[in-house]
Amino acid sequence: MNRRTTLKNILVASGTLFTLPAWAQNWEASDLEKLPSVFAVADQKILASVADTIIPAGNSIGALSVGVDKFLEKLIANCYEKEVQDNVAKQLAILDEKAKCAFGNSFTACDQVQRQTLLTNLSLSPDKNEKDFFDLMKSETIRGFNTSREVMLNYLNYKIVPGHYYGCVDVNA
């Protein structure tokens, strides 16, 4: 066995393990604009409205101001199986139809209270697909919001290197 090759492989593997989770941390909305979307334009607008309903802007920043809608598009397209992608697309269309039946407007044209009502109905639905859709949208919207650069640096006081190194410190031994 060649020790140099083994050590090189271990070093490459450990370096990969340290950088692997970095793709989801400290991201910016401009990072996501370069990739094409698998969602139709109408579905993108509904997805943005869902994210805005879950974390509205209010007096501070909201999901749309940090680009969570684009994050959700890329995450669902690249990190979830085809069945989940199909369910999300199907549920977005169903959500829009339910909004038209209940309020006479598309989901994107409904106000905040109407959208909250529709999403709450999904969360309480006996249909597994609807409930799974709501749970996925809620959890990933919160994750996308909390891991955005603006929220991490300005609101969560995230520091890239925890703590501080004090070099010359007297130690009482």
N, C-alpha and C positions, 0 to 999 in steps of 0.2 A: 504494500500500500504506500502511496506517495503522500507524505505528510503535507507538503506544500499545496497540493491540489485539494486535499481534505480541508485544510485551514482556509483556503480561498473560498471553497464552497460554503463553509460554515459562516464566514464573514459576509458573503453575498446574501445568504438566507436570513441572517440576523438583521442585516440592513434593510432587507425587504419587509420584514415583520415590523420594523419600527416606522417605516414610511407608509405602510399599507393603510392604516386608519386616517392618514392625513388628508385624503381626498374629500372627506366629509366635514372636516373642521376648517373654520376660518375661510369659507368660500365667499365669493362676491357674485352679485348678479351678472356682472359683465363677463364672468367666466363661462356662463351658461348660454350666452347669446350666440355663440359661434356654431352650435350644434343644431341640426334640423330636428323638428318635432314630429312625433308620430301621431299627434292629435290633430284633428281638424281645427280650423280657426274658431268655429262655434264652440267646440269642446274646450279649447284653450280659454275662452272667455268664461265659460261656466266654471271651469277649474279655478280660475282666478277669483271668481265670485265666491266659491266655496271657501277658499283660503281667506278671503277678506271677511267672510262671515265668522269664521272660527277665531281669527285674530284681527279685529277691526282696528283702524288707525286711532280713533279717539283723539285724545290730547297729545299723544306721543306717536311713535312709529307703529306701523301695523305690518301685516304679512306682505302686502303688496309693495310697500315702500322699501323692503329689503330683498324683494325678488323671490319670495317663496313660491309663487305660481310657476315661475320658470324652473325652479329647483324641483317641484313636484313633477312637472312634465318630464324632465330628464331622468329623475329617479325612477319613475314608473316605467318609462320606456327602456331604460338600460339595466335596471336592477331587479325587476320582477318578471315572473313567468308570463307566458302568453295568456294563460287563463285569467290571471289577475288583470293584465292590461285590457283584455276583452271585457271583463266585468266592470272595470272603471269606465270604459267608453260607453258600455250599455247603461250603467247607472247614471252617468251624466245626461244621457238622452232621456232616460226615465224621469230624472229629477226636473229637467226642463219641461217635460210633458205634465208632470204633477203641478208645477208652478202655473202653467197655462190653464189647467183645469180648475185649480183652487183660486187663483188670483187674477186670471185673465192676462197675465204678462209672462214673458220668459223669465227664467230664474235670474238672469243678469239684470233685468229691469225691475225686479221686486225690491222693496226696501229691506232694511236690515232685519226687522221683526218678522216679516214674511219669510225671508230666507232662513232665519233661525227656526221658525216653526217647521218648515219643510225638513231641515236637517235633524231636528229633534224627532220628528216622525220617523225618519230613517233609523235613528239610533234605537228607537223602541219597536221597530218593525219585527214581526215574526219571521220574515223572509231572511234567510242566512246571507244571501248575496247583498242585500241592502245594508244589513248590519255590518258585514265585513267591509263594505265600501266606506261606510261612515267611520268605522274604527280606523281604517287605513288612512283616510283623509285627515282625521283629527290627529293621530299620532305623528304622521309624517309632516303635517303643517307645523306642529309644535316643534318637532326636531329641526326642521328647516329654519324656523325662526330663531331658535336658541343657538344654532350653530352658525348663523350668519355673522360675518365680520363685524358689522355695526353693533349688533346686540352683544356679541362676546366682548368687544373692546370697550364700548361706551356704557353698557348697562350691567354686564356681569363681571366687569373688571378682570377679564382674563389676562393672564400674563403668560407669555410664551415659555419662559423658564421660571418655574416656581421658586420663590425664595431669592436670596441674594447671597453671594459668596463674599465673605469677609476674610481677606488673606492673612494679615498679620494681627492675630488676636491673642492676647495673653490667656493662657489656660492655667487655672489653679489646680495643681496636681497634689 
